[in-house]
Amino acid sequence: NSPASEKYACCPLPPYLEDSGCVLEEEDHGGRPLRDVSFHLLKLYSDRHYELDQLLDPRSVTSDPLDYRLSWHLWEVLRALNFTHLAQQSQGVLNVGYAAQLESEGLWEWSIFILLHQPDPK
């Protein structure tokens, strides 16, 4: 029953921001507050139609916005669990981003494997 100005807990921040203090309304460039991936998974559990773009945003896990490792693997697990409401463009960003990351590390064979998961065969 406390007013909104008297928050009793910090927002669930990603691990790399936990020691930065209590940030009440830090928002990303899309106008959405930045939250931890665990928070998004709990929201998805309570609402099967929760927006997957927020959950799969690399900044919900790491400070590097181009590190798609966990996001891509998490998307594959969610897809296996029949969560299919991610836009094709977002799927493409995940696939191409992770493939580029692997290719830059010299793992071009794995990069090709990732690109085989592209939703649009064209």
C-alpha positions in Angstrom: 0.0 0.0 0.0 2.9 2.3 -0.4 2.7 5.1 -3.0 4.5 4.7 -6.3 7.2 7.2 -5.2 8.3 4.8 -2.3 9.5 1.7 -4.1 10.4 -1.0 -1.6 12.7 -3.0 -4.0 15.0 -2.5 -6.9 14.0 -3.4 -10.4 15.3 -6.8 -11.5 18.4 -5.6 -13.4 20.6 -7.7 -15.5 23.6 -9.2 -13.7 26.1 -6.7 -15.1 24.1 -3.8 -13.6 23.3 -5.3 -10.2 26.1 -3.5 -8.4 25.3 -0.1 -10.0 22.7 0.7 -7.3 18.9 0.8 -7.4 17.9 2.3 -10.8 14.1 2.8 -10.8 13.4 3.6 -14.5 16.4 2.9 -16.7 15.0 2.5 -20.2 16.6 1.2 -23.3 16.4 2.9 -26.7 13.0 1.3 -27.4 11.4 3.0 -24.4 11.1 -0.2 -22.4 12.8 -0.7 -19.0 15.8 -2.9 -19.1 15.2 -6.1 -17.0 17.0 -9.3 -16.2 16.3 -12.4 -18.4 15.0 -14.3 -15.4 12.4 -11.6 -14.9 11.3 -12.0 -18.6 11.1 -15.8 -18.2 8.8 -15.5 -15.2 6.6 -13.1 -17.2 6.5 -15.5 -20.1 5.5 -18.3 -17.6 2.6 -16.2 -16.4 1.6 -15.0 -19.8 2.3 -17.3 -22.8 2.0 -14.3 -25.2 4.6 -12.1 -23.5 6.7 -10.2 -25.9 9.8 -12.4 -26.8 11.8 -9.5 -28.1 12.4 -8.2 -24.6 13.4 -11.6 -23.3 15.8 -12.3 -26.2 17.5 -8.9 -26.1 21.2 -9.6 -25.4 21.3 -6.6 -23.0 19.1 -8.6 -20.6 22.1 -10.9 -20.1 25.3 -9.1 -21.0 26.5 -5.5 -21.4 27.5 -6.3 -25.1 24.5 -5.7 -27.3 26.0 -7.8 -30.0 26.6 -11.0 -28.0 23.8 -13.3 -29.2 25.1 -16.5 -27.7 22.6 -17.0 -24.9 19.8 -15.3 -26.7 20.0 -17.6 -29.7 20.2 -20.8 -27.6 17.3 -19.6 -25.4 15.3 -18.9 -28.5 15.9 -22.5 -29.7 14.7 -23.9 -26.4 11.6 -21.7 -26.4 10.9 -22.7 -30.0 11.1 -26.3 -29.0 8.5 -25.6 -26.3 6.2 -24.2 -29.0 6.7 -20.5 -28.3 6.5 -19.3 -31.9 5.3 -15.7 -31.6 8.7 -14.0 -32.4 8.6 -11.9 -35.6 10.5 -13.3 -38.6 12.7 -10.1 -38.6 13.7 -10.7 -35.0 14.5 -14.3 -35.7 16.6 -13.2 -38.6 18.5 -10.7 -36.4 19.2 -13.5 -33.8 20.4 -15.9 -36.5 22.5 -13.5 -38.5 23.9 -11.8 -35.3 25.0 -15.1 -33.8 26.4 -16.3 -37.1 28.4 -13.2 -37.6 29.7 -13.5 -34.0 30.8 -17.1 -34.7 32.4 -16.2 -38.0 34.4 -13.4 -36.4 35.9 -16.0 -34.0 36.9 -18.2 -36.9 34.1 -20.7 -36.4 32.6 -20.5 -39.8 31.3 -24.1 -39.8 29.1 -23.3 -36.8 28.1 -20.0 -38.4 26.7 -22.0 -41.3 24.9 -24.3 -38.9 23.2 -21.3 -37.3 22.2 -19.9 -40.7 20.5 -23.2 -41.5 18.0 -22.2 -38.8 16.9 -19.2 -40.9 13.0 -19.2 -41.0 12.8 -17.9 -44.6 14.5 -20.3 -47.1 14.9 -17.4 -49.7 
